[in-house]
Amino acid sequence: MKNSPYFVQYSDDVKQAIKYALGKGLLEKYEIDYKAIQDYFDKKKELPIWIIKTACKLNLQDIRIPAPYQYLWYCLHKTILRRKQPSGREFKTKVNFTSCYVKQDKKIKGLLNRACKVVNLPLYKFSILCGYKKAIANNKKVMPLLALLKICQILKINIWDLLQNKELFGKTNRIGKITIPKNQKDTELLILLIWLKTEGHLELGSTHIEINQKDSITSLKKLKQIALKKFKLRGTRSAFPKGKRGEDRLIISSSPLRQFLCLREHIPPGYKSGLLQPMNLEGLSREECIKILPAFVQTEGCLTYCYTRNKKKKLPRFEFIVKDEALAKDCLITFRKAGFNPIFSKNQNIFKVALYNSKKVIKLVHQIEPHMFDNKKIKYLRKICTNEIGL
């Protein structure tokens, strides 16, 4: 998180989260200058977002600390973040991350009562621990996701195992509602995640999820179908407007889906390069890896050519180049499990996964072509390579 370019303006909630973390050794464990903290408390300076992330992580170790001060994006709700580009241009955005809801049932009500007993609090005080002034038990129909996170923390339950196949919705249970899939990776979800991590982002200040790429309307339509099928999206608008630079854009407005992708799949809202976490790919079969390889090829992957020594032939090669190490290593693991042995390299903050053996690239093309959303990169490779060289 130290690579994040975001700085956090003053917020009472952030201040309270830091106060809790100070009692957990925030300064000593992470060598933070107390003057920077005091300047923030006095509203003189902003703080880098990684300090707030660290504070929330420390707070999560204590079940007695209220939930809003344990989860970064809930803590930053309604707080302004500032990001400065290398060019000097600045962006300021107010975070929108209000909790979504699930329907209450007997099991969830039973867990609520158990959690109250563990911390020895009546329902109305337990509500405060969850970040709510009114007793959450008063609403017998729904349970805030933030409150459920606190319940699962107290009872040491995996919340995503608990919620699989349950509906998650925002202020209205019609617009953007999703059904949470099983707590395991499959090829469709992995394909969607790779596109989001490479060509997409979650908005900081709105419920939008966006994936964009130039001349890629076919791919975006197929990604939309995956999202609709995978999450059983209800009542949300998904559009394909053109961007300022002529790129095609898939925009899905769904607060529940955005919150799911952030909390379970660890995709941060806003700028994400260098902040991603590795995906769990260890259990995938060779066939499953071949199905998700096109997602790497069609996003930041480049199918191009190199000359032979005598410059008489153009032979195919492949490169995947990103600024995020976790994403590059996900690509590397997928290639290896699919039966290839690519080169992995790092140059400053640029990570590369590459296949320079033309025979291996030809084999790659033949194996992934049936699973490609759009084969324009393969068509280009066939066009530029000498006599197509087996393509």
HELIX and SHEET records of a PDB file:
HELIX    1   1 ASP A   12  LEU A   22  1                                  11    
HELIX    2   2 LEU A   26  TYR A   30  1                                   5    
HELIX    3   3 TYR A   34  PHE A   41  1                                   8    
HELIX    4   4 ILE A   49  ASN A   59  1                                  11    
HELIX    5   5 ALA A   67  TYR A   69  5                                   3    
HELIX    6   6 LEU A   72  CYS A   75  1                                   4    
HELIX    7   7 LYS A  106  VAL A  119  1                                  14    
HELIX    8   8 LEU A  123  LEU A  129  1                                   7    
HELIX    9   9 ILE A  136  ASN A  138  5                                   3    
HELIX   10  10 LEU A  145  LEU A  155  1                                  11    
HELIX   11  11 ILE A  159  LEU A  163  1                                   5    
HELIX   12  12 THR A  187  GLU A  199  1                                  13    
HELIX   13  13 ILE A  217  PHE A  231  1                                  15    
HELIX   14  14 SER A  255  LEU A  263  1                                   9    
HELIX   15  15 ARG A  286  GLN A  298  1                                  13    
HELIX   16  16 GLU A  325  LYS A  337  1                                  13    
HELIX   17  17 SER A  358  ILE A  368  1                                  11    
HELIX   18  18 GLU A  369  HIS A  371  5                                   3    
HELIX   19  19 LYS A  376  ILE A  384  1                                   9    
HELIX   20  20 THR A  386  GLY A  390  5                                   5    
SHEET    1   A 4 LEU A  47  PRO A  48  0                                        
SHEET    2   A 4 TYR A   6  VAL A   8 -1                                        
SHEET    3   A 4 ILE A  80  LYS A  84 -1                                        
SHEET    4   A 4 GLU A  90  LYS A  94 -1                                        
SHEET    1   B 4 VAL A 142  PRO A 144  0                                        
SHEET    2   B 4 TYR A 101  LYS A 103 -1                                        
SHEET    3   B 4 GLU A 167  PHE A 169 -1                                        
SHEET    4   B 4 ILE A 178  THR A 179 -1                                        
SHEET    1   C 4 GLY A 200  LEU A 202  0                                        
SHEET    2   C 4 HIS A 208  GLN A 213 -1                                        
SHEET    3   C 4 ASP A 248  SER A 253 -1                                        
SHEET    4   C 4 SER A 238  ALA A 239 -1                                        
SHEET    1   D 4 GLY A 301  TYR A 307  0                                        
SHEET    2   D 4 LYS A 314  VAL A 322 -1                                        
SHEET    3   D 4 ILE A 350  LEU A 355 -1                                        
SHEET    4   D 4 ILE A 343  ASN A 347 -1                                        
END                                                                             
